[in-house]
Amino acid sequence: MKSIPISFALSVAFGLACTDALGSGIVDAQVEGNTLKASIEVSSAVSAELTVGFENAVGLSADSLGLSAVVLSPMDAALLQRFGDAAVSLAGGFPVLLRIEPPASGGLSFSGMVTVELYTHNLQYEANTPLRLFSAPSGGNFVDVTSFVGSGSYRTGARKGTFSEFLIVADTRSLANVIEEKFARLESLLESHGAQISSALGADLAGLVEAARGAHSSGATVAAIEYTETFAATVAERDGDGIPNVWQSSRNLVNVAGELRAAADTLRFSLTLASNSL
């Protein structure tokens, strides 16, 4: 596996509280190793706990991560347009936009995936909850990136190969449509990054996605999950060796492996929901 430049290692803040460099709405950040934990406090009544965890990070600090959080209006026309579907709406109890926008000069880099987790008492977890975690590039369209949801009020998270804006939304679209969108997104990523993947490996990965889609279409959802897991494991095995796997704040590299694994991860989440409903 290709590692990130060791020369940055001296900039890692281990176990250090970081508060003076935080953006609006973020307080009490603590960095320990590859993990940053902080509180989101946008008002006395709206808050959450944030955890950002890396497989391998260098230069991690509240300053280098570029965190901020703001309250949005659920009637904001520009925001609604970014959802792209009337069946998606802002979660009323937690109308908060989290931005993770590392400054180019911050010296942050990481390999593999980053996990973003939110835990809030402003929302409640229920069986078959429509609450999902969406993300978007700055100013771009939001998509479902949910990797897990859980109780304890409401807990959700996503794995990513890059950074973006995050929102918890109520998504009442059909699960079939969500799964189709996630298959299409994974296929698009694989095609757009094909030049950075060896032809043999690219063909193997494309075959696994095709097999997963075919299994799902025929009702073999468990098999579709297994193909998706094999896809992610295959990418991880070649992570940094055949597939670029590093992200840097200078934005001069594309973390292809991280993005592919993250797309497979959220697809697996939705396929698992479909399997559990059978």
C-alpha positions in Angstrom: 0.0 0.0 0.0 1.3 3.4 -0.9 1.8 5.6 2.1 1.4 9.4 2.5 4.6 11.4 2.7 6.3 10.9 6.0 7.8 14.4 6.0 4.4 15.7 7.0 4.4 13.6 10.2 5.8 16.2 12.5 2.7 18.3 12.0 0.3 15.7 13.5 -1.4 17.0 16.6 -1.8 14.0 19.0 -4.3 14.4 21.8 -4.3 18.2 21.4 -7.4 20.3 22.0 -8.0 22.7 19.1 -10.5 25.5 19.6 -9.0 28.8 18.4 -8.9 27.8 14.7 -12.4 26.3 14.5 -15.0 27.6 12.1 -18.5 28.8 13.1 -20.6 26.3 15.0 -17.7 24.0 15.9 -16.4 23.8 19.5 -14.2 21.6 21.7 -12.3 19.7 19.0 -9.9 17.0 20.1 -7.4 15.2 17.9 -5.9 11.9 18.8 -4.0 9.9 16.2 -6.2 9.5 13.1 -9.4 10.8 14.7 -10.9 14.2 15.4 -13.9 14.6 17.7 -15.8 17.9 18.1 -19.1 19.3 19.1 -21.5 21.1 16.7 -23.3 23.9 18.5 -25.3 26.2 16.2 -27.7 27.3 18.9 -28.6 26.5 22.5 -31.2 24.0 21.2 -29.4 22.4 18.2 -26.2 20.4 18.6 -24.5 17.2 17.7 -21.3 15.3 18.3 -19.0 14.9 15.3 -16.3 12.3 14.7 -14.0 12.3 11.7 -11.9 9.2 11.5 -9.1 8.3 9.0 -7.4 5.1 8.1 -4.2 7.0 7.8 -3.9 10.8 8.1 -1.0 13.2 8.3 -1.3 16.8 9.4 -4.7 16.3 11.1 -5.9 19.3 13.2 -9.1 21.3 13.5 -7.3 24.0 11.5 -6.3 21.7 8.7 -9.7 20.1 8.5 -11.6 23.3 7.8 -14.7 22.6 9.9 -17.8 24.8 10.1 -21.5 24.4 10.6 -24.5 26.6 9.9 -28.3 26.4 10.3 -30.3 26.3 7.0 -33.9 27.2 6.2 -35.9 24.1 5.0 -37.6 26.5 2.6 -34.4 27.7 1.0 -35.1 27.4 -2.8 -31.4 27.0 -3.7 -31.0 24.2 -1.2 -34.1 22.4 -2.4 -32.8 22.6 -5.9 -29.6 20.9 -4.8 -31.6 17.9 -3.6 -32.9 17.3 -7.1 -36.0 15.5 -5.8 -39.1 16.7 -4.0 -39.0 13.5 -1.9 -35.9 14.7 -0.2 -36.2 17.4 2.5 -34.1 18.9 5.3 -34.4 17.1 8.6 -36.5 19.6 10.6 -35.0 18.8 14.0 -31.4 19.2 12.8 -31.3 21.7 9.8 -27.6 21.9 9.9 -25.0 22.1 7.1 -21.6 20.7 8.1 -18.8 21.8 5.9 -15.4 20.0 5.8 -13.3 22.1 3.5 -9.6 21.7 4.3 -7.6 24.8 3.3 -5.1 24.2 0.5 -2.2 25.4 2.7 -3.2 23.3 5.7 -0.9 20.4 5.0 -3.6 17.7 5.5 -3.3 14.4 3.6 -4.7 11.0 4.0 -4.9 7.6 2.3 -7.8 5.2 2.1 -11.2 6.4 3.4 -12.4 9.0 5.9 -15.5 8.2 8.1 -17.7 11.1 9.1 -20.1 10.3 11.9 -22.8 12.5 13.5 -24.7 11.9 16.7 -27.5 14.2 17.8 -30.3 14.3 20.4 -32.4 16.6 18.1 -33.5 13.6 16.0 -34.9 10.2 17.0 -34.0 6.9 15.5 -37.0 4.7 14.6 -37.3 1.5 12.6 -37.6 2.3 8.9 -36.5 5.8 9.5 -36.2 7.9 6.3 -33.3 9.9 7.8 -30.1 9.7 5.7 -26.8 11.4 5.5 -26.3 13.3 2.2 -23.2 15.0 0.9 -22.2 17.4 -1.9 -19.2 19.1 -3.3 -19.2 22.8 -2.3 -22.3 24.2 -3.9 -23.1 21.0 -5.9 -25.9 18.5 -5.8 -26.5 16.4 -2.8 -26.5 12.6 -2.9 -27.1 9.8 -0.4 -23.8 8.6 1.1 -25.1 6.9 4.2 -23.0 4.0 5.4 -24.8 3.3 8.7 -27.5 4.6 11.0 -28.2 3.8 14.7 -30.1 4.6 17.8 -29.1 6.6 20.8 -31.3 9.5 19.7 -29.9 9.4 16.1 -26.5 8.4 14.8 -25.4 8.2 11.2 -22.2 8.2 9.2 -20.6 7.9 5.8 -17.3 6.9 4.4 -15.7 9.1 1.8 -12.6 9.4 -0.4 -12.7 13.2 -0.3 -14.4 16.0 1.6 -17.6 17.9 1.1 -20.7 19.4 2.7 -23.0 17.1 4.8 -26.6 17.2 5.7 -29.0 14.9 7.5 -32.2 14.7 5.4 -35.5 12.9 5.2 -35.4 10.8 2.1 -38.8 9.3 1.2 -37.7 8.1 -2.3 -38.3 4.4 -3.1 -35.4 2.2 -2.0 -35.3 0.8 -5.5 -34.6 4.2 -7.0 -31.9 4.9 -4.4 -30.2 1.6 -5.2 -30.3 2.3 -8.9 -28.8 5.8 -8.3 -26.0 4.2 -6.3 -25.2 1.6 -8.9 -25.1 4.3 -11.5 -22.8 6.4 -9.4 -20.4 3.5 -8.8 -20.4 2.7 -12.5 -19.7 6.3 -13.4 -16.8 6.6 -10.9 -15.3 3.4 -12.3 -15.6 4.7 -15.9 -14.3 8.3 -15.2 -11.2 7.0 -13.3 -10.6 4.1 -15.8 -7.4 5.7 -17.1 -5.9 5.5 -13.6 -6.6 1.8 -13.2 -4.9 -1.1 -15.0 -7.1 -2.5 -17.8 -7.2 -6.0 -16.3 -8.1 -4.7 -12.8 -10.7 -2.3 -14.3 -12.3 -5.2 -16.2 -12.5 -7.3 -13.0 -14.1 -4.4 -11.0 -16.6 -3.7 -13.8 -17.5 -7.3 -13.9 -18.2 -7.3 -10.1 -20.5 -4.3 -10.4 -22.3 -5.9 -13.3 -22.7 -9.1 -11.3 -24.0 -7.2 -8.3 -26.5 -5.3 -10.5 -27.7 -8.4 -12.2 -28.1 -10.3 -8.9 -30.1 -7.4 -7.5 -32.3 -7.2 -10.6 -33.1 -10.9 -10.3 -34.0 -10.6 -6.6 -30.8 -12.2 -5.3 -30.1 -9.3 -3.0 -27.8 -11.3 -0.7 -25.6 -12.2 -3.7 -25.6 -8.6 -4.8 -24.3 -7.6 -1.4 -21.6 -10.2 -1.6 -20.5 -9.0 -5.0 -20.4 -5.4 -3.7 -18.3 -6.5 -0.7 -15.9 -8.3 -3.1 -15.6 -5.2 -5.2 -14.7 -3.1 -2.1 -12.2 -5.8 -0.9 -10.6 -6.0 -4.3 -10.1 -2.2 -4.4 -8.7 -2.3 -0.9 -6.2 -5.0 -1.8 -4.8 -2.9 -4.6 -5.2 0.3 -2.6 -2.2 2.4 -3.6 -0.8 -0.4 -5.8 -2.7 -0.1 -9.0 -5.3 2.4 -7.8 -4.3 5.8 -6.5 -5.4 6.1 -2.8 -4.1 9.5 -1.5 -5.9 12.8 -1.0 -4.0 16.0 -0.3 -5.2 19.5 0.7 -3.4 20.9 -2.4 -6.0 18.9 -4.5 -3.3 17.7 -6.9 -4.3 14.0 -6.4 -7.5 12.1 -6.8 -8.2 9.4 -4.2 -9.6 6.9 -6.6 -9.5 3.9 -4.3 -11.2 5.9 -1.5 -14.0 7.1 -3.7 -14.7 3.7 -5.2 -14.7 2.0 -1.8 -17.0 4.7 -0.3 -19.4 4.4 -3.2 -19.5 0.6 -2.7 -20.0 1.1 1.0 -23.2 3.2 0.7 -24.5 0.9 -2.0 -24.0 -2.0 0.4 -26.0 -0.1 3.0 -29.0 0.3 0.7 -28.8 -3.3 -0.5 -28.8 -4.5 3.1 -31.9 -2.5 3.8 -33.5 -4.2 0.8 -32.4 -7.6 2.0 -33.8 -7.0 5.4 -37.2 -6.0 4.0 -37.6 -9.2 2.1 
